[in-house]
Amino acid sequence: MFPGNYPGLSQATYIIMGAIATLLFFASLLAHELSHSFVARAKGIPVEGITLFAFGGVSRICMDAENPGDEFQIAGVGPLTSVVLAALFGLLYWIGSSAGWSVAINGVSGYLALINLILAIFNLLPGFPLDGGRLFRAIVWKITGNLKKATRIASWGGKFLSYLIITLGVVQLFGGLILNGLWLILIGWFLNNAADNSYQQLVLRTSLQGVRVGELMTRSPETVIPNITLRELVDEYFLQQRYQAYPVTHNGQPLGIITLNRVKEIPREEWERRTVGDTMIPVEQGVLVRPEENMTQVLQKMAESGARRVLVARNGKLEGIATANDVANWLRRRRDLGEQMG
């Protein structure tokens, strides 16, 4: 971009301009996502992290807003931040052009003003889970009073927008703009998946609201002791039975979980001397819950631990284990019994 718009500069200058523009662009993305996170936390909604992509980012907010007003504010502050950044970089470009600053400085500031404006406009498109889609969801939520219905409608908008973007990408491919076409197809595919996943996650959280982990756990699971070797574990448990993981206990007290994937990470030549206790995921890493804990919080712990399962204990004694399969089976039974799953 810079050599075409600002010819006559040295190769080193173009490299420096590109590096600075890239760093400041990702800083702009971070500011956009941080604004979502700050407002969410101000509303009492926890945020577990931020993931940045080449064309945007995602603030991993752990729960939905309690009302459409909060949702509108959380969604709207991101594009507003990008507009403010675009205005600031635009002002810097205007000052630099008027004062005769270096072409390199003006080129970077002008690019950042434009890219932040594009980022704001793109995120305001009414396709969930983009910010515009969330703003649309907040409006529909306010009108209908139903978060699940509003999310379903906003997700339809997100999928429709994704198909439009993919179609535009295909048209550009046939028009010879291969890189632009592939980029648009990638963005459309990402948006389509994000719209589906966001709605399914809401349905899951809504379906499990008020459900305690003790209601769907597998009671009295088979356990292993911590001092057997991984070779014994593989030969006597994983190869003999269908389970992919076992609680590790001592005198009925849960110590952790040993999973097949965890064992596979260990070189085979070490299986004879490594023990289950050396290899397990200990309860200190968040794999232990109480029977009365709500499944919406337990699902979060299952995801964070990486084990996709948790041990359920009361007063230091193991009562059961809850896995992703237990959740899926419980939801299937509920659906089969005729309850509305949304």
KAFEN-V539711 format. One record per residue. RES is the residue in one small letter. OMEGA is omega as a letter, one per 20 degrees, with the letter a starting at -180 (999 if undefined). BURIAL is I if it has 24 or more other ideal C-beta (glycine too) atoms within 12 Angstrom, else O. Layout:
RES&OMEGA&BURIAL / RES&OMEGA&BURIAL
//
This chain:
m&a&O / f&r&I / p&a&O / g&a&O / n&a&O / y&a&O / p&r&O / g&r&O / l&a&O / s&r&O / q&r&O / a&r&O / t&r&O / y&r&I / i&r&O / i&r&O / m&r&I / g&a&O / a&a&O / i&r&O / a&r&I / t&a&O / l&a&O / l&r&I / f&r&I / f&r&I / a&r&O / s&r&I / l&r&I / l&r&I / a&r&I / h&a&I / e&r&I / l&r&I / s&r&I / h&a&I / s&a&I / f&r&O / v&r&I / a&a&I / r&r&O / a&r&O / k&r&I / g&a&O / i&a&I / p&r&O / v&a&I / e&r&O / g&a&O / i&r&I / t&r&O / l&r&O / f&a&O / a&a&O / f&r&I / g&a&I / g&r&I / v&r&I / s&a&I / r&a&I / i&a&I / c&a&I / m&r&I / d&r&I / a&a&I / e&a&O / n&a&O / p&r&I / g&r&O / d&r&I / e&a&I / f&a&I / q&a&I / i&a&I / a&a&I / g&a&I / v&r&I / g&r&I / p&r&I / l&r&I / t&r&I / s&r&I / v&r&I / v&r&O / l&r&I / a&r&I / a&a&O / l&r&O / f&r&I / g&r&I / l&r&O / l&r&I / y&a&I / w&r&O / i&a&O / g&r&O / s&a&O / s&a&O / a&r&O / g&r&O / w&r&O / s&r&O / v&a&I / a&a&I / i&a&I / n&r&I / g&r&I / v&a&I / s&r&I / g&r&I / y&a&I / l&r&I / a&a&I / l&a&I / i&r&I / n&r&I / l&r&I / i&r&O / l&r&I / a&a&I / i&a&O / f&a&I / n&r&I / l&r&I / l&a&I / p&r&I / g&r&I / f&j&I / p&r&I / l&a&I / d&r&I / g&r&I / g&r&I / r&r&I / l&r&I / f&r&I / r&r&I / a&r&I / i&r&I / v&r&I / w&r&I / k&a&O / i&a&O / t&a&O / g&a&O / n&a&O / l&a&I / k&r&I / k&r&O / a&r&I / t&r&I / r&r&I / i&r&I / a&r&I / s&r&I / w&r&I / g&r&I / g&r&I / k&r&I / f&r&I / l&a&I / s&r&I / y&r&O / l&a&O / i&r&I / i&r&I / t&r&O / l&r&O / g&r&I / v&r&O / v&a&O / q&r&O / l&a&O / f&r&O / g&r&O / g&r&O / l&a&O / i&a&O / l&r&O / n&a&O / g&r&O / l&r&O / w&r&O / l&r&I / i&r&I / l&r&O / i&r&I / g&r&I / w&r&O / f&a&I / l&r&I / n&r&I / n&a&O / a&r&I / a&r&I / d&a&O / n&a&O / s&r&I / y&a&I / q&r&O / q&r&I / l&r&I / v&r&I / l&a&I / r&a&I / t&a&I / s&a&I / l&a&I / q&a&O / g&r&O / v&r&I / r&a&I / v&r&I / g&a&I / e&a&I / l&a&I / m&r&I / t&a&I / r&r&O / s&a&O / p&r&I / e&a&O / t&r&I / v&r&I / i&a&I / p&a&I / n&r&O / i&a&I / t&r&I / l&r&I / r&r&O / e&r&I / l&a&I / v&a&I / d&a&O / e&a&O / y&a&I / f&a&I / l&a&O / q&a&O / q&a&O / r&a&O / y&r&I / q&a&O / a&r&I / y&r&I / p&r&I / v&a&I / t&r&I / h&a&O / n&r&O / g&a&O / q&a&O / p&r&I / l&a&I / g&r&I / i&r&I / i&a&I / t&r&I / l&r&I / n&r&O / r&r&I / v&a&I / k&r&O / e&a&O / i&r&I / p&a&O / r&a&O / e&r&O / e&a&O / w&a&I / e&a&O / r&r&O / r&r&I / t&r&I / v&a&I / g&r&O / d&a&I / t&a&I / m&r&I / i&a&I / p&a&I / v&r&I / e&r&O / q&r&O / g&a&I / v&a&I / l&r&I / v&r&I / r&a&I / p&a&I / e&a&O / e&a&I / n&a&O / m&r&I / t&r&I / q&a&I / v&r&I / l&r&I / q&r&I / k&r&I / m&a&I / a&a&I / e&a&O / s&a&I / g&a&O / a&a&I / r&r&I / r&r&I / v&r&I / l&a&I / v&a&I / a&r&I / r&r&O / n&r&O / g&a&O / k&a&O / l&r&I / e&a&I / g&r&I / i&r&I / a&a&I / t&r&I / a&r&I / n&r&O / d&r&I / v&a&I / a&r&O / n&r&O / w&r&I / l&r&I / r&r&O / r&r&O / r&r&O / r&a&O / d&r&O / l&r&O / g&r&O / e&a&O / q&a&O / m&r&O / g&999&I
//
